[in-house]
Amino acid sequence: FEAVIPPILTDPGIDALMVLFAQPIVADAEDVATAVVRAARTVPHDKPIVASMISADGTPAALLAADSPVTPFAYPESAARALGFAAARRAWLRRPAGTVPTLDVDAPAGRAVVEAVLASTDDAWLDPLQTADLLQAFGVPLAPGIVCDDLAAAIAAAENLGYPVVVKTAAPGVHKTESGGVAVDLTDEAAVSEAVTRIGTPVLVQPMLEGGVELLAGVVQDPVFGPLVAFGAGGVMAELIGRTGFRIAPLTDLDAEELVDEGPAGRLVRGFRGPALDATALTDLILRLSALADAIPELAELDLNPVLGFPEGCVAVDARVRVRRPPPSLSLKGW
């Protein structure tokens, strides 16, 4: 060990060193550890050194010394994983920082929507009209729709939009699929009448959008990190597929591009078993959600699922938004 380590540390083709040792009958772990530490001090270098020395007596004292240049781990897997994290962080630090873009948004209009809702309550789900106004203020593309309070209005809305249509419950905050509050591909008045009768008023009538790949995007408040912007595979199987990506708001342009490109959703965007989607439009959507989350601290939860991605453009088909007054911050000082 002592003879081999110095030339390894001076080799420019080697970036890090991991020393593994399982104590046999003929060698003592403490002696080996002392030799490793001594060898690590022999030549100048800036390479990380980790070690896992398995012994009946535990980790050798030479590795545990405060001035040891070698970082000990109980298991080889832990040492390798630590080096992997260090390498990943180094690669992350080397990447360009990116910039938070300036977008054409109407933050005061968005704030007005939220303040009007919170004037009478501290926590509420927005109704479809309030949701549309908030998203429109930040330029988030949302499928058009008409809120109807009775069956006659729903039938008139369907005629106005043109068949086929979708009918959804307009009750604030309801998970429409799980509650049975959505009916799709309705092609005539009878189908709309049946759907409205089953779902109950008020309802939201929207045009049936054909094609597109189902994605999801949104914002959630983390108690430690604050607003997180999410992007992933969408539709009714979103929770089952999982692996939704997150970034801390406000996002830079590079943050948004990485979020759109990573994981299963990134494969869909790049054209998994179909044409590639408009990554530029999806990145712009993510940046607009970031701007919304940064400008509206009362935004507790925002869920766009599905977002239909197309080779040109994207549009959110369904949106749920919850707002609440942030709790007062507590000082960590005791004086």
Secondary structure, DSSP 8 states (H G I E B T S, - for coil): -TTTHHHHHH-TT---EEEEEE--SS--HHHHHHHHHHHHTTS-----EEEEEE-TT-S-HHHHSTT-SSEE-SSHHHHHHHHHHHHHHHHHHHS-----------HHHHHHHHHHHHTS-SEEE--HHHHHHHHHHTT--B---EEESSHHHHHHHHHHH-SSEEEEE-STT--HHHHT-EEEEE-SHHHHHHHHHHH-SSEEEEE---S-EEEEEEEEEETTTEEEEEEEE-STTHHHH---EEEESS--HHHHHHHHHSHHHHHHHHTTTS----HHHHHHHHHHHHHHHHH-TTEEEEEEEEEEE-SS-EEES-EEEEEE-----------
